[in-house]
Amino acid sequence: MRKISGMACLAGGFLREIILYTLVLGAPTLSLAADAVLKPEVDKFDPVPIYSIYPPLKRQGSADEALASGRVANDHYAMAARASKPWRIAYLFPHIKDPYWVGCSFGVISEAKRLGVAVDIFPADGYNDLIGQLRLLDEAIAAKYDAIVISPLSQTANNKAIAKVRALGIPIFELANDSTSDDLTIKVTTSLKGMGVDATQWVIRDAQQRGLKSINIALLPGPSDAGWVKGEVEGTREAVSQAAIKVNIVDIKYGDSDRIVQSLLAAQLLAEYGKKLDYILGCTGCAPAAVLPLREAGLNGKIRIVAYDLTREIAALIRKGDVHAAADTKGVSQARISINAAVNFLEGRTREPPHTILVKLGLVDRNNVSTYKFDTSTAPDGYVPVLSYTPVGAR
């Protein structure tokens, strides 16, 4: 909470309401047992629309820079065949305290069951816990996993540790969060700049349909050093620069995606700008966190919330009208592809691995929320996060 020490005036009764709201929404209940029941089970998934990106490409670049500089194939990613042995794969998540990472855990664990491999997911404590994630990486190395999949907390700060893993001969993959490391076996992510472009373009179209000639927007993108946050902001700036109406970015407030932190940041935005704002754009943990402050300020009819990514919670908020739209990076599909790519690599099935696999984006608003195919993006209703799975015969 040190990041928001200047916000003490927003504590007290409002903070208590935020905490209650967070508890009502429900923090994920984690299941660590290898025998935890996963329902519904997934026997197959449809081929996922992707871009496969191959060298030559920019060194020490982001996934979006790879998209701009590499050899790009318009492709689909199909299910891998079952593994020949129960490979052990470690996943390093930033945390598991919001529905996005719950969805990723569903994609990983359901595919581990189908593929017949062992998986352990090790969450850090959040985006301010780089030391914790690096410690977990060292523990995964010591435990001699066959492959490691990391969702880096930073675009650059994890690079040295990733290079260490590669030097030890351990395949290391990237899931969702981007980095500029050149030592990854394969990146599996999406266009992080595209998240910002698509969400902001929706805002601009919506403003035009409302007859607005200029708008003020504020951003709650998440923690400043995360690759996806940099992508969101860069994409928003690009869309704003090309807008047919005047769009003012009045403020960008960075912070961990923790619900309470983001609720306080949203409250600060409203205290500073109030009715001057037309839209708030926020990450998966950030956009829902703005709902209660907006309602408490009586501005939910004036300011519209748009999310940079999709969770089942955000889909429900779109149905209610509390959030108006969301870009969709298809987190479950990214997770599925990451474990399939790791198994294919370990099995020696990958002749020419791509540098980067980018899952193509979607977009949800009230016009298509009733027909949207959420199983590519979010965990099923009632899914309880599972952090470990070991095939019975592998014990």
Summary of the structure (lengths in Angstrom):
residues: 395
radius of gyration: 20.4
end to end distance: 41.9
largest distance: 64.2
contacts: 1436
relative contact order: 0.18
helix: 41%
strand: 21%
